[in-house]
Amino acid sequence: MYNLTSQQLDALATELDALAAQTRAKVGAEDARYLERVLLVQRLSVWTGRLLLLGILWSPWLWLLGVLLLALGKILDNMEIGHNVLHGQYDWMQHPYLNSRQFEWDIACDAKSWQRTHNFEHHTYTNIIGKDRDFGYGLLRLSNDFRWRLRNLWQFVTYLMLSTLFQWGVSYHELAAQRVFFGKKKNDRHSQVSDSDLKKAFFGKGLRQLSKDYLLFPLLCFPLFFEVLLGNLLANILRNWWTATVIFCGHFTKDVHVFQAQDCENESRGHWYLRQMLGSSNFTGPRWFHILTGHLSCQIEHHLFPDLPAYRYPELVPKVRAIAERYQIPYNSGSFIRQYATVLQRILRYSLPVGTAAATKN
């Protein structure tokens, strides 16, 4: 892959392991204070937003500000707090609930289900056709490695719908992957969780989210029931769109690589590192922008070091980029607008039956 010899791959692994060790040695009180500050901002945003929804009694602009603040709180909970805490990045703090075992986030997806499909499967088999179900989930065709179907013609509309309902797509991901509702599991896909437990987690968490956002809080604010319900709905949609866009820009830009399973069998650590670098994309922006993305704007660094506090990723970017240049490995980075444009380009390109003769059956 990119003509790196086994010796070069070993050297690459040594350099990246050393970089991770140097960064991990600096992790401590500063990172803990940072996470606690983000948590404070997140809570203030949510509760201020919920109170301002009542401001529609005086001005619709107060209500709109409430929607935006509530969406901000939900984004911080989902991205900078939830995603990173559930990766175990802050387990060393021994915090009672900001840890990968106890934390539960404010989205429809059960945290443990997400950890099984994301932390293990996606980060282990990144972009390997047939193993990483994030690439080739079934709703969208994003590579010639998948057979074209008639429904792919309108997959841009499907993408818009998926973005709007993104928290539900994430929640349903494990059930769809395990074919729980279809009775036709693939033989090579086994889950340590029973179908009944998967369904219980899916419906239980989803019902709690629906009840909280669309029943409990609106009822508490009666007679502004519908105004509060609408505000919660819009905040969730804004969070869903932002999350989906960030994730697509980190994984499905025009230049990301996909891999065949046979090329990744018994791969070395250096080969795994190389695959993470080729299969991920970064996008640039100011520090506040990185925070809103959960630092997934540094997706390459996240895939190389998923258990390092994401707060550290921006300082790793120039170091990882320098290593990539020394080994002549492409480092896929660009502005947010540019990367998003290539995502849309990829979705539209593979909506047409191009290269289907070489596609493998999914």
C-alpha positions, -999 to 999 in steps of 0.1 A, spaced: 0 0 0 17 32 -12 48 11 -18 58 12 18 81 -17 27 75 -37 59 105 -19 74 90 15 66 57 4 81 75 -7 113 93 26 114 60 45 109 45 25 138 75 34 160 72 71 153 34 72 159 36 51 190 63 75 203 41 105 195 12 89 213 33 82 244 47 117 245 12 132 243 -2 107 269 25 117 293 12 153 293 -25 143 299 -37 154 333 -53 182 353 -54 205 323 -75 181 303 -98 174 333 -104 211 338 -111 215 301 -138 187 301 -154 201 332 -156 236 316 -172 221 285 -197 203 307 -206 235 325 -211 254 292 -232 225 279 -255 225 310 -259 263 310 -267 262 272 -294 235 277 -311 251 307 -309 286 294 -322 274 261 -351 257 277 -360 288 297 -358 310 267 -383 288 248 -408 304 272 -397 338 259 -421 334 230 -446 350 253 -427 383 248 -408 378 215 -402 351 189 -366 361 188 -362 349 224 -377 316 214 -353 313 185 -324 321 207 -336 294 230 -337 269 202 -301 277 192 -288 275 227 -306 242 233 -291 229 200 -256 240 211 -260 221 244 -271 190 226 -242 193 201 -217 196 230 -232 167 248 -231 145 216 -198 155 202 -172 170 226 -185 152 257 -203 121 247 -183 108 218 -150 114 235 -160 101 269 -175 70 254 -141 63 237 -126 61 272 -105 92 266 -112 105 302 -114 72 321 -82 81 339 -101 108 357 -121 82 376 -151 105 373 -184 90 386 -202 94 353 -178 110 328 -163 76 319 -169 51 292 -187 26 315 -213 49 330 -220 78 306 -252 80 287 -258 107 262 -288 128 251 -295 110 218 -317 81 208 -288 56 205 -280 35 235 -244 42 245 -233 5 247 -247 -2 213 -228 26 198 -196 15 215 -199 -20 200 -204 -8 165 -182 22 166 -154 18 191 -146 -17 182 -159 -24 147 -154 9 129 -121 18 145 -107 -17 140 -118 -23 105 -119 13 92 -131 14 55 -126 -24 50 -153 -34 26 -175 -60 42 -162 -54 77 -167 -17 84 -205 -13 82 -202 25 84 -189 22 49 -216 5 29 -243 5 55 -269 -1 28 -287 32 26 -260 49 6 -237 36 -21 -203 54 -17 -179 31 -36 -178 9 -67 -172 -20 -43 -210 -21 -39 -235 -32 -65 -256 -4 -79 -293 -6 -71 -322 14 -85 -327 31 -51 -293 46 -54 -306 70 -80 -323 90 -53 -297 85 -26 -291 122 -23 -326 125 -10 -319 96 13 -288 114 26 -309 144 34 -334 123 53 -306 104 71 -291 137 82 -324 149 95 -331 117 115 -294 110 122 -297 101 159 -323 74 149 -300 61 122 -272 58 147 -296 41 171 -308 16 145 -273 9 132 -266 -22 152 -300 -37 147 -298 -33 110 -263 -47 109 -274 -78 129 -306 -81 107 -326 -83 139 -359 -74 123 -353 -94 91 -344 -128 104 -315 -133 80 -282 -127 99 -250 -131 79 -230 -160 91 -198 -140 97 -215 -114 119 -220 -125 155 -231 -104 184 -224 -110 220 -258 -94 227 -291 -112 221 -317 -99 197 -341 -93 225 -315 -72 244 -308 -52 213 -344 -45 208 -349 -37 244 -321 -11 244 -333 4 211 -369 8 221 -362 17 257 -337 45 250 -357 58 221 -389 59 241 -371 78 269 -358 104 244 -392 109 228 -410 112 262 -384 137 275 -383 160 245 -419 157 232 -440 150 262 -424 158 296 -408 192 289 -438 204 268 -462 194 295 -441 212 322 -445 243 301 -482 240 294 -500 260 279 -469 265 257 -469 228 249 -466 230 211 -442 259 212 -418 240 235 -423 208 215 -414 226 183 -384 241 199 -371 207 211 -378 193 176 -358 220 158 -329 218 183 -327 180 177 -328 185 139 -300 211 141 -279 187 163 -286 159 139 -276 179 108 -245 192 124 -234 157 136 -241 140 103 -222 167 84 -192 165 106 -191 127 104 -195 126 67 -167 152 62 -144 130 83 -151 97 65 -167 101 30 -148 128 12 -137 123 -24 -101 112 -15 -107 87 13 -95 52 5 -114 19 9 -97 -14 14 -103 -51 6 -104 -76 35 -77 -98 19 -53 -69 18 -56 -63 56 -53 -99 69 -27 -102 97 -18 -66 91 11 -51 111 6 -21 134 22 1 109 -2 -11 82 -31 -4 106 -18 32 111 -14 37 74 -50 25 68 -63 50 94 -45 78 77 -57 70 42 -92 63 53 -99 96 72 -102 133 64 -95 165 83 -110 199 79 -97 232 92 -111 260 114 -107 280 146 -105 264 180 -142 270 188 -150 252 156 -130 222 166 -148 221 199 -182 221 181 -171 191 160 -159 172 191 -125 177 175 -136 152 148 -123 179 125 -90 162 133 -104 128 122 -70 115 111 -55 120 145 -87 106 161 -84 74 141 -47 71 149 -52 78 187 -89 72 196 -82 69 233 -62 102 236 -82 132 249 -95 150 218 -85 183 234 -50 173 223 -57 166 186 -50 201 173 -14 201 187 -9 167 171 -20 178 136 13 194 124 33 165 139 12 138 122 13 158 90 51 160 91 53 122 96 29 117 67 51 139 44 83 120 54 67 87 43 49 103 13 15 94 27 -14 116 15 -28 138 43 -63 146 34 -72 180 48 -90 211 36 -115 237 45 -149 226 59 -167 239 28 -143 221 4 -145 188 22 -183 190 24 -184 197 -13 -165 165 -20 -188 145 3 -218 157 -18 -198 149 -50 -192 114 -38 -228 108 -29 -240 120 -63 -212 102 -82 -221 68 -68 -258 73 -72 -252 65 -109 -244 29 -121 -207 36 -127 -181 8 -125 -207 -17 -114 -190 -45 -132 -161 -45 -107 -184 -42 -77 -185 -69 -51 -218 -81 -38 -226 -67 -4 
